Amino acid sequence: MRIDAGRVGGPSAGMMFALAVRDRLTPGAMTGGQRIAGTGTIDDAGVVGPIGGIAQKMVGAHDAGARWFLAPESNCGDVVGHVPEGLTVVPVGDFDDATEAVDDIAKGETADFATCEDVVAR
């Protein structure tokens, strides 16, 4: 199998690129047809790290038709109060969190998702 990163560049795409690779390596569409966007660096241990410009990235994702947005937990302070109407932000701390979130979104099991408000209140 060949995976071409195309024009993907910069560390902010790390988590989503890792999810895309997982999607290619496993059977079936991981998203269940849902429009999911996100951002975040990722290290070799799978920890999702913060990025800059998250408010603008959420607007861009919303404008491109995404209903869901995976955001680094460490960016939750920048997320609260800046989420476009119709976009649901799911905070993630690592690759396992991101994978579980995408799987749950695909299955429609989203009622128990934490929010960035929850993360900031901790």
C-alpha positions in Angstrom: 0.0 0.0 0.0 1.2 3.5 -0.8 0.2 6.5 1.2 0.8 9.9 -0.4 0.8 12.8 2.0 0.0 15.2 -0.9 0.1 18.8 0.3 -0.3 18.0 4.0 2.4 19.9 5.9 3.2 21.1 9.3 2.8 19.6 12.7 -0.8 20.7 13.2 -2.0 18.0 10.8 -0.2 15.2 12.8 -3.2 13.7 14.6 -5.5 13.9 11.6 -2.9 12.4 9.4 -2.4 9.5 11.9 -6.1 8.9 11.9 -6.2 8.9 8.1 -3.4 6.3 8.0 -5.3 4.1 10.5 -8.4 4.5 8.3 -6.5 3.3 5.3 -5.0 0.3 7.2 -8.3 -1.0 8.6 -11.4 -2.3 6.8 -14.3 0.0 6.1 -14.7 3.7 6.5 -13.8 4.8 10.0 -16.1 7.9 10.0 -19.3 6.2 9.1 -19.9 9.0 6.6 -19.7 11.7 9.2 -17.8 14.9 8.4 -15.0 15.1 11.0 -12.2 17.6 11.1 -9.6 18.3 13.6 -6.1 19.4 14.5 -3.2 18.7 16.8 0.4 17.6 16.9 1.1 14.0 17.8 4.3 12.6 19.3 5.6 9.0 19.0 3.8 8.1 22.2 0.5 9.2 20.7 0.1 12.3 22.8 -1.9 15.0 21.0 -0.3 18.5 21.5 -1.5 22.0 21.1 -1.5 24.1 18.0 -1.9 27.8 17.1 -4.9 29.3 15.4 -7.5 26.9 16.5 -10.3 29.4 16.3 -9.6 29.9 12.6 -9.2 26.2 12.0 -12.7 25.6 13.5 -14.2 28.2 11.3 -12.5 26.7 8.2 -13.7 23.2 9.2 -17.2 24.4 9.7 -17.2 26.3 6.4 -16.0 23.1 4.7 -19.0 21.2 6.0 -17.6 19.5 9.1 -20.1 18.8 12.0 -17.4 17.4 14.3 -14.0 18.8 15.3 -11.3 17.0 17.3 -9.3 19.4 19.3 -6.3 19.0 21.6 -7.4 19.1 25.2 -4.5 21.6 25.8 -6.2 24.0 23.4 -9.6 24.0 25.2 -9.0 27.4 26.7 -8.8 28.8 23.2 -11.8 26.8 22.1 -14.4 27.9 24.7 -16.4 30.8 23.3 -15.2 30.4 19.8 -17.0 27.4 18.4 -19.0 28.1 15.3 -22.7 27.3 15.4 -23.4 23.7 14.3 -19.9 22.4 15.0 -19.3 20.1 18.0 -15.8 20.1 19.4 -14.5 16.9 21.0 -11.3 17.4 23.2 -8.7 14.6 22.9 -5.5 14.0 24.8 -4.0 11.2 22.8 -4.4 9.0 19.7 -6.6 6.5 21.6 -9.0 9.3 22.6 -9.1 10.5 19.0 -9.7 7.0 17.6 -12.4 6.3 20.2 -14.1 9.7 19.4 -14.2 8.9 15.7 -15.5 5.4 16.3 -18.2 6.8 18.6 -19.2 9.5 16.1 -19.5 6.9 13.4 -21.8 4.8 15.6 -23.8 7.8 16.8 -22.8 7.3 20.4 -21.9 10.9 21.3 -24.1 11.7 24.3 -21.3 11.1 26.8 -18.6 13.2 25.1 -16.7 15.6 27.3 -16.6 19.2 26.2 -13.8 21.8 26.3 -15.9 23.5 29.0 -15.5 20.3 31.1 -11.7 20.3 30.5 -11.3 24.0 31.4 -13.3 23.5 34.6 -11.0 20.7 35.8 
